[in-house]
Amino acid sequence: MKNVLVILFLLLVASGYAQTDTTQQIIAGRKNSIEQQKKPYVILISSDAFRYDFADEYKAQHLLAFADSGVRAASMIPAYPSLTFPNHYALVTGLYPSHSGLVHNNFYDPKTGRRYNNNDKKAVADSSWYGGTPLWVLAEQQQMLSASFYWVAAEAPIRGINPTYYYNYNKLIPIHRRIAQVGEWLHLPDEKRPHLITFYMSDVDDAAHKYGPDSKETGAAVHFVDSVVNELVKVAKQTGLDVNFIFVSDHGMTRVDDEHPMELPVIDTNKFIVAGDGILVELYVRPGADVQGAYKKLTAGAKNYQVILKKDMPVKLHYGADDDRFNRIGDILLKPEWPHVFKYIGKTHINPGWHGLDPYLVKDVHATFMAWGPSFKKGIKPGSFNNVNVYNVVTAILGLKPNETTDGDGKWAEKILVKQ
Protein backbone atom coordinates (compact mmCIF):
# COMPACT_ATOMS: atom_id res chain seq x y z
CA MET A 1 0.00 0.00 0.00
CA LYS A 2 2.85 2.34 0.89
CA ASN A 3 4.47 1.79 -2.53
CA VAL A 4 1.17 2.55 -4.29
CA LEU A 5 0.85 5.84 -2.40
CA VAL A 6 4.41 6.78 -3.32
CA ILE A 7 3.72 6.08 -7.00
CA LEU A 8 0.53 8.13 -6.91
CA PHE A 9 2.38 11.00 -5.27
CA LEU A 10 5.10 10.94 -7.91
CA LEU A 11 2.52 10.88 -10.67
CA LEU A 12 0.79 13.90 -9.17
CA VAL A 13 4.09 15.77 -8.90
CA ALA A 14 4.94 14.89 -12.50
CA SER A 15 1.50 16.04 -13.66
CA GLY A 16 1.83 19.35 -11.84
CA TYR A 17 5.33 19.86 -13.21
CA ALA A 18 4.13 19.24 -16.76
CA GLN A 19 1.52 21.96 -16.35
CA THR A 20 4.05 24.46 -14.97
CA ASP A 21 7.21 23.47 -16.82
CA THR A 22 9.76 26.27 -16.37
CA THR A 23 12.64 24.61 -18.22
CA GLN A 24 13.99 25.83 -21.52
CA GLN A 25 13.11 23.59 -24.46
CA ILE A 26 16.00 23.20 -26.90
CA ILE A 27 15.79 21.45 -30.26
CA ALA A 28 19.15 19.75 -30.69
CA GLY A 29 21.15 19.54 -33.89
CA ARG A 30 20.24 22.89 -35.43
CA LYS A 31 22.58 25.70 -36.40
CA ASN A 32 22.54 28.84 -38.49
CA SER A 33 23.82 28.48 -42.01
CA ILE A 34 26.87 30.57 -42.92
CA GLU A 35 24.61 32.90 -44.92
CA GLN A 36 22.16 33.38 -42.05
CA GLN A 37 24.93 34.12 -39.57
CA LYS A 38 25.46 37.41 -41.42
CA LYS A 39 21.83 38.52 -41.05
CA PRO A 40 20.50 41.17 -38.61
CA TYR A 41 18.72 40.45 -35.33
CA VAL A 42 15.10 41.13 -34.37
CA ILE A 43 13.54 41.04 -30.92
CA LEU A 44 9.76 41.14 -31.28
CA ILE A 45 8.23 42.21 -27.96
CA SER A 46 4.52 42.07 -27.20
CA SER A 47 2.86 43.68 -24.22
CA ASP A 48 -0.67 42.30 -24.19
CA ALA A 49 -3.35 45.04 -24.32
CA PHE A 50 -0.85 47.93 -24.47
CA ARG A 51 -3.30 50.40 -26.03
CA TYR A 52 -2.03 52.71 -28.76
CA ASP A 53 -2.09 55.74 -26.41
CA PHE A 54 -0.89 54.12 -23.16
CA ALA A 55 2.73 55.22 -23.59
CA ASP A 56 1.61 58.86 -23.68
CA GLU A 57 -1.14 58.55 -21.08
CA TYR A 58 1.13 56.93 -18.50
CA LYS A 59 4.39 58.59 -19.61
CA ALA A 60 6.36 55.48 -20.48
CA GLN A 61 9.61 57.44 -20.76
CA HIS A 62 11.87 54.70 -22.12
CA LEU A 63 9.46 53.53 -24.80
CA LEU A 64 8.75 57.10 -25.89
CA ALA A 65 12.46 57.81 -26.18
CA PHE A 66 13.12 54.63 -28.14
CA ALA A 67 10.21 55.38 -30.46
CA ASP A 68 11.48 58.92 -31.03
CA SER A 69 14.74 57.41 -32.25
CA GLY A 70 12.93 55.13 -34.66
CA VAL A 71 9.34 54.56 -35.77
CA ARG A 72 6.05 55.04 -33.98
CA ALA A 73 2.75 54.37 -35.75
CA ALA A 74 -0.30 56.44 -34.85
CA SER A 75 -1.87 53.08 -34.00
CA MET A 76 -1.91 49.51 -35.19
CA ILE A 77 -5.29 48.12 -36.19
CA PRO A 78 -5.89 44.63 -34.81
CA ALA A 79 -7.71 41.96 -36.75
CA TYR A 80 -11.29 41.21 -35.82
CA PRO A 81 -12.10 39.98 -33.26
CA SER A 82 -9.58 42.08 -31.31
CA LEU A 83 -8.64 39.19 -29.03
CA THR A 84 -5.29 37.93 -27.78
CA PHE A 85 -4.77 34.61 -29.55
CA PRO A 86 -6.07 35.52 -33.03
CA ASN A 87 -4.02 38.73 -33.09
CA HIS A 88 -0.77 37.38 -31.74
CA TYR A 89 -1.00 34.76 -34.44
CA ALA A 90 -1.86 37.37 -37.08
CA LEU A 91 1.29 39.30 -36.17
CA VAL A 92 3.58 36.33 -36.83
CA THR A 93 1.79 34.81 -39.85
CA GLY A 94 0.54 37.88 -41.71
CA LEU A 95 -2.90 36.24 -41.88
CA TYR A 96 -6.29 37.41 -40.67
CA PRO A 97 -7.88 34.99 -38.17
CA SER A 98 -10.34 33.71 -40.76
CA HIS A 99 -7.38 32.76 -42.97
CA SER A 100 -5.15 31.24 -40.29
CA GLY A 101 -7.89 29.16 -38.65
CA LEU A 102 -7.37 30.73 -35.21
CA VAL A 103 -10.64 32.64 -35.34
CA HIS A 104 -11.27 33.31 -31.65
CA ASN A 105 -9.88 32.58 -28.19
CA ASN A 106 -12.70 30.06 -27.84
CA PHE A 107 -14.34 28.47 -30.87
CA TYR A 108 -15.78 25.27 -32.29
CA ASP A 109 -14.62 23.32 -35.33
CA PRO A 110 -17.62 21.69 -37.08
CA LYS A 111 -15.36 19.51 -39.21
CA THR A 112 -13.77 17.70 -36.28
CA GLY A 113 -16.37 18.35 -33.58
CA ARG A 114 -13.64 19.71 -31.29
CA ARG A 115 -13.31 22.98 -29.40
CA TYR A 116 -10.32 25.27 -29.12
CA ASN A 117 -9.92 27.16 -25.87
CA ASN A 118 -6.93 29.35 -25.11
CA ASN A 119 -6.90 28.05 -21.52
CA ASP A 120 -6.58 24.44 -22.68
CA LYS A 121 -2.83 23.74 -22.80
CA LYS A 122 -3.31 20.56 -24.79
CA ALA A 123 -5.26 22.40 -27.51
CA VAL A 124 -2.81 25.30 -27.55
CA ALA A 125 0.08 22.88 -28.22
CA ASP A 126 -1.84 21.01 -30.95
CA SER A 127 -0.51 22.12 -34.33
CA SER A 128 -3.65 21.01 -36.19
CA TRP A 129 -5.38 24.22 -35.09
CA TYR A 130 -2.91 26.52 -36.80
CA GLY A 131 -2.69 27.42 -40.47
CA GLY A 132 -0.05 29.61 -42.05
CA THR A 133 3.69 29.72 -41.40
CA PRO A 134 4.76 31.60 -38.25
CA LEU A 135 7.93 33.66 -38.50
CA TRP A 136 9.97 31.23 -36.41
CA VAL A 137 8.92 28.32 -38.62
CA LEU A 138 9.89 30.27 -41.74
CA ALA A 139 13.24 31.16 -40.18
CA GLU A 140 14.00 27.59 -39.13
CA GLN A 141 13.03 26.29 -42.57
CA GLN A 142 15.67 28.61 -44.02
CA GLN A 143 18.36 27.60 -41.49
CA MET A 144 18.04 30.65 -39.27
CA LEU A 145 17.67 29.90 -35.57
CA SER A 146 14.85 31.41 -33.52
CA ALA A 147 13.90 31.68 -29.85
CA SER A 148 10.71 32.40 -27.96
CA PHE A 149 10.12 33.51 -24.42
CA TYR A 150 6.41 33.01 -24.96
CA TRP A 151 4.21 33.66 -27.96
CA VAL A 152 0.91 32.21 -29.06
CA ALA A 153 1.49 28.87 -30.86
CA ALA A 154 5.25 28.72 -30.21
CA GLU A 155 4.64 25.57 -28.16
CA ALA A 156 2.96 23.81 -31.09
CA PRO A 157 5.14 22.04 -33.69
CA ILE A 158 3.57 23.84 -36.65
CA ARG A 159 4.67 22.14 -39.86
CA GLY A 160 6.62 19.96 -37.45
CA ILE A 161 8.75 22.88 -36.24
CA ASN A 162 9.11 24.75 -32.95
CA PRO A 163 11.61 27.54 -32.31
CA THR A 164 15.06 26.14 -31.55
CA TYR A 165 14.83 27.63 -28.06
CA TYR A 166 11.48 28.16 -26.33
CA TYR A 167 9.56 28.04 -23.06
CA ASN A 168 6.13 26.62 -22.40
CA TYR A 169 3.92 29.47 -21.23
CA ASN A 170 3.61 30.06 -17.50
CA LYS A 171 3.83 32.99 -15.12
CA LEU A 172 6.25 31.38 -12.69
CA ILE A 173 9.53 32.50 -14.25
CA PRO A 174 10.56 35.88 -12.76
CA ILE A 175 11.08 38.72 -15.19
CA HIS A 176 14.78 39.15 -14.38
CA ARG A 177 15.34 35.55 -15.43
CA ARG A 178 13.50 36.12 -18.70
CA ILE A 179 15.60 39.19 -19.46
CA ALA A 180 18.80 37.35 -18.59
CA GLN A 181 17.80 34.49 -20.91
CA VAL A 182 17.58 36.88 -23.85
CA GLY A 183 21.10 38.02 -23.04
CA GLU A 184 22.29 34.42 -22.88
CA TRP A 185 20.77 33.70 -26.28
CA LEU A 186 22.52 36.72 -27.79
CA HIS A 187 25.86 35.65 -26.32
CA LEU A 188 25.75 32.22 -27.97
CA PRO A 189 28.28 31.43 -30.72
CA ASP A 190 27.36 32.60 -34.23
CA GLU A 191 26.12 29.21 -35.37
CA LYS A 192 23.87 28.80 -32.30
CA ARG A 193 22.65 32.38 -31.81
CA PRO A 194 18.97 33.08 -32.63
CA HIS A 195 18.36 35.95 -35.03
CA LEU A 196 14.64 36.13 -34.21
CA ILE A 197 13.48 36.32 -30.60
CA THR A 198 9.87 36.74 -29.46
CA PHE A 199 9.12 38.01 -25.96
CA TYR A 200 5.64 38.30 -24.42
CA MET A 201 4.28 40.02 -21.29
CA SER A 202 0.72 39.86 -19.94
CA ASP A 203 0.96 42.47 -17.15
CA VAL A 204 -0.94 45.33 -18.80
CA ASP A 205 -3.73 43.04 -19.95
CA ASP A 206 -4.07 41.54 -16.46
CA ALA A 207 -4.35 44.95 -14.79
CA ALA A 208 -6.52 46.64 -17.42
CA HIS A 209 -9.07 43.82 -17.45
CA LYS A 210 -9.39 43.71 -13.69
CA TYR A 211 -9.23 47.41 -12.84
CA GLY A 212 -10.03 49.15 -16.13
CA PRO A 213 -7.76 50.87 -18.66
CA ASP A 214 -7.70 54.18 -16.76
CA SER A 215 -6.71 52.74 -13.37
CA LYS A 216 -3.57 53.32 -11.34
CA GLU A 217 -2.92 49.58 -11.54
CA THR A 218 -2.83 49.74 -15.32
CA GLY A 219 -0.48 52.70 -15.11
CA ALA A 220 1.83 50.71 -12.85
CA ALA A 221 1.79 47.80 -15.31
CA VAL A 222 2.70 50.16 -18.16
CA HIS A 223 5.66 51.46 -16.16
CA PHE A 224 6.72 47.89 -15.40
CA VAL A 225 6.70 46.99 -19.09
CA ASP A 226 8.56 50.22 -19.88
CA SER A 227 11.33 49.23 -17.46
CA VAL A 228 11.51 45.69 -18.83
CA VAL A 229 12.00 46.95 -22.39
CA ASN A 230 14.73 49.28 -21.16
CA GLU A 231 16.51 46.37 -19.50
CA LEU A 232 16.21 44.27 -22.66
CA VAL A 233 17.82 47.08 -24.65
CA LYS A 234 20.67 47.26 -22.11
CA VAL A 235 21.21 43.50 -22.33
CA ALA A 236 21.32 43.66 -26.13
CA LYS A 237 23.82 46.55 -26.08
CA GLN A 238 26.17 44.53 -23.89
CA THR A 239 26.54 42.00 -26.71
CA GLY A 240 27.82 44.57 -29.20
CA LEU A 241 25.32 43.27 -31.77
CA ASP A 242 23.12 45.54 -33.86
CA VAL A 243 19.70 44.45 -32.65
CA ASN A 244 16.38 45.68 -34.02
CA PHE A 245 13.50 46.03 -31.59
CA ILE A 246 9.82 45.89 -32.51
CA PHE A 247 7.42 46.65 -29.66
CA VAL A 248 3.79 45.74 -30.32
CA SER A 249 0.55 44.79 -28.64
CA ASP A 250 -2.16 42.46 -29.83
CA HIS A 251 -4.97 44.92 -29.12
CA GLY A 252 -5.91 47.79 -26.83
CA MET A 253 -8.47 47.98 -24.04
CA THR A 254 -11.70 49.88 -23.39
CA ARG A 255 -14.01 50.53 -20.47
CA VAL A 256 -17.34 48.74 -20.74
CA ASP A 257 -20.59 48.86 -18.79
CA ASP A 258 -19.71 46.13 -16.31
CA GLU A 259 -22.57 47.10 -13.99
CA HIS A 260 -25.26 46.26 -16.54
CA PRO A 261 -24.06 43.26 -18.58
CA MET A 262 -26.52 41.88 -21.08
CA GLU A 263 -28.06 38.47 -20.59
CA LEU A 264 -27.58 36.06 -23.46
CA PRO A 265 -30.77 35.47 -25.44
CA VAL A 266 -32.37 32.05 -25.10
CA ILE A 267 -30.58 29.72 -27.49
CA ASP A 268 -31.81 26.22 -28.27
CA THR A 269 -28.69 24.12 -27.76
CA ASN A 270 -30.38 21.21 -29.50
CA LYS A 271 -30.14 23.29 -32.67
CA PHE A 272 -27.00 25.34 -32.06
CA ILE A 273 -23.57 24.89 -30.54
CA VAL A 274 -22.52 28.00 -28.61
CA ALA A 275 -18.94 29.29 -28.42
CA GLY A 276 -17.10 32.58 -28.13
CA ASP A 277 -17.36 34.88 -25.13
CA GLY A 278 -19.11 37.98 -23.86
CA ILE A 279 -17.71 40.19 -26.60
CA LEU A 280 -18.59 37.93 -29.55
CA VAL A 281 -20.93 34.95 -29.30
CA GLU A 282 -20.75 32.41 -32.11
CA LEU A 283 -23.64 30.05 -32.92
CA TYR A 284 -22.91 26.96 -35.00
CA VAL A 285 -25.88 25.30 -36.65
CA ARG A 286 -26.56 21.67 -35.92
CA PRO A 287 -27.87 19.54 -38.80
CA GLY A 288 -31.53 20.24 -39.55
CA ALA A 289 -31.74 23.55 -37.68
CA ASP A 290 -33.65 26.48 -39.19
CA VAL A 291 -30.99 29.18 -39.52
CA GLN A 292 -33.24 31.85 -40.99
CA GLY A 293 -35.96 31.23 -38.43
CA ALA A 294 -33.48 31.47 -35.55
CA TYR A 295 -31.92 34.58 -37.08
CA LYS A 296 -35.28 36.35 -37.32
CA LYS A 297 -36.22 35.42 -33.77
CA LEU A 298 -32.88 36.56 -32.36
CA THR A 299 -32.98 39.80 -34.36
CA ALA A 300 -36.45 40.65 -33.08
CA GLY A 301 -35.25 40.56 -29.47
CA ALA A 302 -31.85 42.18 -29.98
CA LYS A 303 -31.04 45.33 -28.02
CA ASN A 304 -27.53 46.81 -27.79
CA TYR A 305 -26.13 44.02 -29.91
CA GLN A 306 -26.27 42.95 -33.54
CA VAL A 307 -27.34 39.57 -34.85
CA ILE A 308 -25.41 38.90 -38.06
CA LEU A 309 -25.37 35.96 -40.42
CA LYS A 310 -21.83 34.93 -41.28
CA LYS A 311 -22.48 35.66 -44.95
CA ASP A 312 -23.47 39.24 -44.08
CA MET A 313 -20.43 40.24 -42.02
CA PRO A 314 -18.77 43.49 -43.24
CA VAL A 315 -16.09 42.71 -45.81
CA LYS A 316 -13.49 44.94 -44.12
CA LEU A 317 -13.54 42.73 -41.02
CA HIS A 318 -12.41 39.68 -43.03
CA TYR A 319 -14.67 37.58 -40.82
CA GLY A 320 -17.43 36.50 -43.17
CA ALA A 321 -18.33 33.39 -45.11
CA ASP A 322 -16.08 34.21 -48.05
CA ASP A 323 -13.04 34.53 -45.76
CA ASP A 324 -13.75 31.52 -43.55
CA ARG A 325 -11.16 29.15 -45.00
CA PHE A 326 -11.38 26.64 -42.15
CA ASN A 327 -15.17 26.89 -41.60
CA ARG A 328 -14.62 27.78 -37.95
CA ILE A 329 -16.64 31.01 -37.71
CA GLY A 330 -20.16 30.69 -36.32
CA ASP A 331 -23.11 30.68 -38.70
CA ILE A 332 -24.82 33.37 -36.63
CA LEU A 333 -22.84 35.98 -34.68
CA LEU A 334 -24.03 38.05 -31.72
CA LYS A 335 -21.92 41.21 -31.79
CA PRO A 336 -22.31 43.62 -28.82
CA GLU A 337 -22.31 47.36 -29.38
CA TRP A 338 -19.87 49.29 -27.19
CA PRO A 339 -19.97 49.75 -24.20
CA HIS A 340 -22.18 46.68 -23.76
CA VAL A 341 -21.04 43.10 -23.23
CA PHE A 342 -22.81 39.83 -22.57
CA LYS A 343 -22.80 38.21 -19.16
CA TYR A 344 -21.43 35.02 -20.58
CA ILE A 345 -22.27 31.46 -19.55
CA GLY A 346 -20.57 30.45 -16.30
CA LYS A 347 -19.40 33.97 -15.46
CA THR A 348 -20.55 35.65 -12.26
CA HIS A 349 -18.37 38.75 -12.60
CA ILE A 350 -17.78 41.10 -15.52
CA ASN A 351 -14.47 42.94 -15.70
CA PRO A 352 -14.50 46.70 -16.38
CA GLY A 353 -11.81 46.37 -19.05
CA TRP A 354 -12.52 44.57 -22.33
CA HIS A 355 -11.33 44.19 -25.88
CA GLY A 356 -12.51 42.03 -28.78
CA LEU A 357 -14.68 44.79 -30.22
CA ASP A 358 -14.73 46.02 -33.81
CA PRO A 359 -11.55 48.12 -34.31
CA TYR A 360 -13.28 50.23 -36.97
CA LEU A 361 -15.92 51.30 -34.47
CA VAL A 362 -13.98 51.41 -31.18
CA LYS A 363 -10.53 52.98 -31.42
CA ASP A 364 -9.72 52.03 -27.83
CA VAL A 365 -8.95 48.51 -29.05
CA HIS A 366 -6.21 49.78 -31.38
CA ALA A 367 -2.73 48.48 -30.55
CA THR A 368 0.78 49.92 -30.25
CA PHE A 369 3.59 49.70 -32.79
CA MET A 370 7.05 51.11 -32.05
CA ALA A 371 10.34 50.05 -33.62
CA TRP A 372 13.97 51.11 -33.46
CA GLY A 373 17.38 49.82 -34.44
CA PRO A 374 19.74 49.93 -37.43
CA SER A 375 17.14 48.67 -39.93
CA PHE A 376 14.56 51.37 -39.13
CA LYS A 377 14.30 54.94 -40.31
CA LYS A 378 14.82 57.55 -37.63
CA GLY A 379 12.17 59.74 -36.04
CA ILE A 380 9.21 58.98 -38.29
CA LYS A 381 5.57 58.84 -37.21
CA PRO A 382 3.46 57.26 -39.93
CA GLY A 383 -0.29 56.73 -39.61
CA SER A 384 -2.29 53.67 -38.64
CA PHE A 385 -1.92 50.31 -40.34
CA ASN A 386 -3.19 46.72 -40.12
CA ASN A 387 -1.20 44.33 -37.96
CA VAL A 388 -0.89 41.66 -40.67
CA ASN A 389 1.86 43.86 -42.16
CA VAL A 390 4.26 43.26 -39.27
CA TYR A 391 5.11 39.90 -40.82
CA ASN A 392 6.51 41.62 -43.91
CA VAL A 393 8.59 43.98 -41.78
CA VAL A 394 10.33 41.11 -40.00
CA THR A 395 10.89 39.04 -43.15
CA ALA A 396 12.37 42.10 -44.88
CA ILE A 397 14.83 42.78 -42.04
CA LEU A 398 15.92 39.15 -41.73
CA GLY A 399 15.99 38.51 -45.47
CA LEU A 400 13.55 35.61 -45.17
CA LYS A 401 11.61 34.49 -48.23
CA PRO A 402 7.88 33.93 -47.51
CA ASN A 403 6.68 30.61 -48.88
CA GLU A 404 2.99 31.51 -49.17
CA THR A 405 0.75 34.49 -49.85
CA THR A 406 -0.16 36.52 -46.77
CA ASP A 407 -2.70 39.28 -46.15
CA GLY A 408 -0.15 42.03 -45.73
CA ASP A 409 2.08 43.59 -48.33
CA GLY A 410 5.51 45.19 -48.46
CA LYS A 411 4.33 48.81 -48.52
CA TRP A 412 4.49 49.34 -44.75
CA ALA A 413 7.94 47.76 -44.60
CA GLU A 414 9.14 50.07 -47.39
CA LYS A 415 7.77 53.07 -45.52
CA ILE A 416 9.62 52.41 -42.26
CA LEU A 417 12.76 50.45 -43.16
CA VAL A 418 16.10 51.77 -44.32
CA LYS A 419 16.84 50.68 -47.87
CA GLN A 420 19.48 47.97 -47.98
Long-range contacts (C-beta under 8 A, 24 or more apart in sequence): 19-121, 20-170, 20-172, 21-168, 21-170, 22-167, 22-170, 22-172, 22-173, 23-167, 24-165, 24-166, 24-167, 24-181, 25-162, 25-165, 25-166, 25-167, 25-168, 26-164, 26-165, 27-162, 27-163, 27-164, 27-165, 30-140, 30-145, 30-164, 31-143, 31-145, 31-191, 31-192, 32-143, 32-144, 32-145, 32-190, 32-191, 32-192, 32-193, 32-195, 33-142, 33-143, 33-144, 35-143, 36-142, 36-143, 36-144, 36-145, 36-195, 37-190, 37-191, 37-193, 39-144, 39-195, 39-398, 39-399, 40-195, 40-242, 40-243, 40-244, 40-373, 40-374, 40-375, 40-397, 40-398, 41-186, 41-195, 41-196, 41-197, 41-236, 41-241, 41-242, 41-243, 41-244, 42-195, 42-196, 42-197, 42-243, 42-244, 42-245, 42-246, 42-394, 42-397, 42-398, 43-182, 43-197, 43-198, 43-199, 43-232, 43-236, 43-243, 43-244, 43-245, 43-246, 44-91, 44-92, 44-135, 44-151, 44-196, 44-197, 44-198, 44-199, 44-246, 44-248, 44-390, 44-394, 45-198, 45-199, 45-200, 45-201, 45-229, 45-232, 45-245, 45-246, 45-247, 45-248, 46-88, 46-91, 46-151, 46-198, 46-199, 46-200, 46-201, 46-248, 46-249, 46-250, 47-201, 47-203, 47-204, 47-225, 47-247, 47-248, 47-249, 47-368, 48-84, 48-200, 48-201, 48-202, 48-203, 48-204, 48-205, 48-206, 48-249, 48-250, 49-84, 49-204, 49-205, 49-208, 49-209, 49-249, 49-250, 49-251, 49-252, 49-253, 49-353, 49-355, 50-204, 50-222, 50-225, 50-249, 50-252, 50-367, 50-368, 51-208, 51-213, 51-249, 51-252, 51-253, 51-364, 51-365, 51-366, 51-367, 51-368, 52-76, 52-252, 52-363, 52-366, 52-367, 52-368, 54-204, 54-213, 54-218, 54-222, 54-252, 54-368, 55-222, 55-226, 55-368, 55-370, 57-219, 57-222, 58-218, 58-219, 58-222, 58-223, 60-222, 60-223, 60-225, 60-226, 61-226, 62-226, 62-227, 62-229, 62-230, 62-233, 63-225, 63-226, 63-229, 63-247, 63-370, 66-229, 66-233, 66-245, 66-247, 66-370, 66-372, 67-247, 67-370, 67-371, 67-372, 68-379, 69-372, 69-378, 69-379, 70-245, 70-370, 70-371, 70-372, 70-373, 70-376, 70-377, 70-378, 70-379, 70-380, 71-369, 71-370, 71-371, 71-372, 71-376, 71-377, 71-380, 71-381, 71-382, 71-416, 72-369, 72-370, 72-380, 72-381, 73-368, 73-369, 73-370, 73-381, 73-382, 73-383, 73-384, 73-385, 74-381, 74-382, 74-383, 74-384, 75-363, 75-366, 75-367, 75-368, 75-369, 75-384, 76-248, 76-249, 76-366, 76-367, 76-368, 76-369, 76-384, 76-385, 76-386, 76-387, 76-390, 77-359, 77-360, 77-366, 77-367, 77-384, 77-385, 77-386, 77-387, 78-250, 78-251, 78-252, 78-359, 78-365, 78-366, 78-367, 78-387, 79-318, 79-386, 79-387, 79-388, 80-317, 80-318, 80-319, 80-358, 80-359, 81-279, 81-280, 81-319, 81-356, 81-357, 82-250, 82-251, 82-252, 82-355, 82-356, 82-357, 82-358, 82-359, 82-365, 83-250, 83-251, 83-279, 83-355, 83-356, 84-118, 84-152, 84-205, 84-250, 84-251, 85-118, 85-152, 87-250, 87-251, 87-367, 87-387, 88-151, 88-152, 88-153, 88-200, 88-250, 89-130, 89-132, 89-134, 89-152, 89-153, 90-387, 90-388, 91-248, 91-250, 91-387, 91-388, 91-390, 91-391, 92-134, 92-135, 92-136, 92-151, 92-152, 92-153, 92-198, 92-390, 92-391, 93-131, 93-132, 93-133, 93-134, 93-135, 93-391, 93-406, 94-132, 94-388, 94-389, 94-390, 94-391, 94-392, 94-402, 94-406, 94-407, 94-408, 95-131, 95-132, 95-388, 95-406, 95-407, 96-318, 96-319, 96-323, 96-388, 96-407, 97-318, 97-319, 98-318, 98-319, 98-320, 98-323, 98-324, 98-325, 98-326, 98-329, 99-131, 99-132, 99-318, 99-323, 99-325, 99-407, 100-130, 100-131, 100-132, 101-129, 101-130, 101-131, 101-132, 101-325, 101-326, 101-328, 102-129, 102-130, 102-131, 102-152, 102-153, 103-319, 103-324, 103-326, 103-328, 103-329, 104-275, 104-276, 104-277, 104-280, 104-282, 104-328, 105-277, 106-275, 106-276, 106-277, 107-275, 107-276, 107-282, 107-328, 107-329, 107-330, 108-273, 108-275, 108-282, 108-284, 108-328, 108-330, 109-326, 109-327, 109-328, 110-284, 110-327, 110-328, 111-326, 111-327, 115-275, 121-168, 124-152, 124-153, 124-155, 124-156, 124-169, 125-155, 125-156, 125-168, 126-156, 127-156, 127-157, 127-158, 127-159, 127-160, 129-156, 130-156, 130-158, 131-325, 131-326, 132-404, 132-406, 133-158, 133-159, 133-402, 133-403, 133-404, 134-158, 135-196, 135-198, 135-391, 135-394, 135-395, 135-400, 136-161, 136-162, 136-163, 136-196, 136-198, 137-161, 138-395, 138-400, 138-402, 138-403, 139-195, 139-196, 139-398, 139-400, 140-164, 141-403, 142-400, 142-401, 144-195, 144-196, 144-398, 144-400, 145-192, 145-193, 145-194, 145-195, 145-196, 146-194, 146-195, 146-196, 146-197, 146-198, 147-185, 147-194, 147-196, 147-197, 147-198, 148-197, 148-198, 148-199, 149-178, 149-181, 149-182, 149-197, 149-198, 149-199, 149-200, 150-198, 150-199, 150-200, 151-198, 151-200, 154-198, 163-194, 163-198, 164-194, 165-194, 169-200, 171-202, 175-201, 175-228, 179-228, 179-231, 179-232, 179-235, 180-235, 182-232, 182-235, 182-236, 183-235, 183-236, 183-238, 183-239, 186-235, 186-236, 186-239, 186-241, 186-243, 187-239, 195-398, 196-394, 196-398, 199-232, 201-225, 201-228, 204-249, 204-253, 205-253, 208-253, 208-353, 209-253, 209-351, 209-352, 209-353, 209-354, 210-351, 210-352, 210-353, 211-352, 211-353, 212-255, 212-352, 212-353, 213-252, 213-253, 213-254, 213-255, 213-353, 213-364, 214-255, 218-253, 218-353, 242-373, 242-374, 243-373, 244-371, 244-372, 244-373, 244-374, 244-375, 244-376, 244-397, 245-371, 245-372, 245-373, 246-369, 246-370, 246-371, 246-390, 246-393, 246-394, 247-368, 247-369, 247-370, 247-371, 248-367, 248-368, 248-369, 248-370, 248-387, 248-390, 249-367, 249-368, 250-367, 250-387, 251-355, 251-356, 251-359, 251-365, 251-366, 251-367, 252-355, 252-363, 252-364, 252-365, 252-366, 252-367, 252-368, 253-353, 253-354, 253-355, 253-364, 253-365, 254-338, 254-339, 254-353, 254-354, 254-355, 254-357, 254-362, 254-364, 254-365, 255-339, 255-352, 255-353, 255-364, 256-338, 256-339, 256-340, 256-341, 256-350, 256-352, 256-353, 256-354, 257-339, 257-340, 257-341, 258-341, 258-350, 258-351, 258-352, 260-340, 261-340, 261-341, 261-342, 261-343, 261-350, 262-303, 262-304, 262-305, 262-336, 262-340, 262-341, 262-342, 262-343, 263-342, 263-343, 264-334, 264-342, 264-343, 264-344, 264-345, 265-298, 265-301, 265-302, 265-334, 268-294, 272-332, 274-345, 275-330, 276-330, 276-334, 277-342, 277-344, 277-356, 278-336, 278-341, 278-342, 278-343, 278-344, 278-347, 278-350, 278-354, 279-336, 279-341, 279-342, 279-354, 279-355, 279-356, 279-357, 280-333, 280-334, 280-335, 280-336, 280-356, 281-330, 281-333, 281-334, 281-342, 281-344, 282-329, 282-330, 282-332, 282-333, 282-334, 283-330, 283-331, 283-332, 283-333, 283-334, 284-330, 284-331, 285-331, 285-332, 291-331, 291-332, 294-332, 295-332, 298-332, 298-334, 302-334, 304-336, 304-337, 304-340, 305-334, 305-335, 305-336, 305-337, 305-340, 305-342, 306-333, 306-334, 306-335, 306-336, 306-337, 307-332, 307-333, 307-334, 307-335, 308-332, 308-333, 308-335, 309-333, 314-360, 316-360, 317-358, 317-360, 318-407, 338-362, 371-416, 374-418, 375-417, 375-418, 376-416, 376-417, 376-418, 377-416, 377-417, 377-418, 380-416, 382-412, 382-415, 382-416, 385-412, 389-413, 393-417
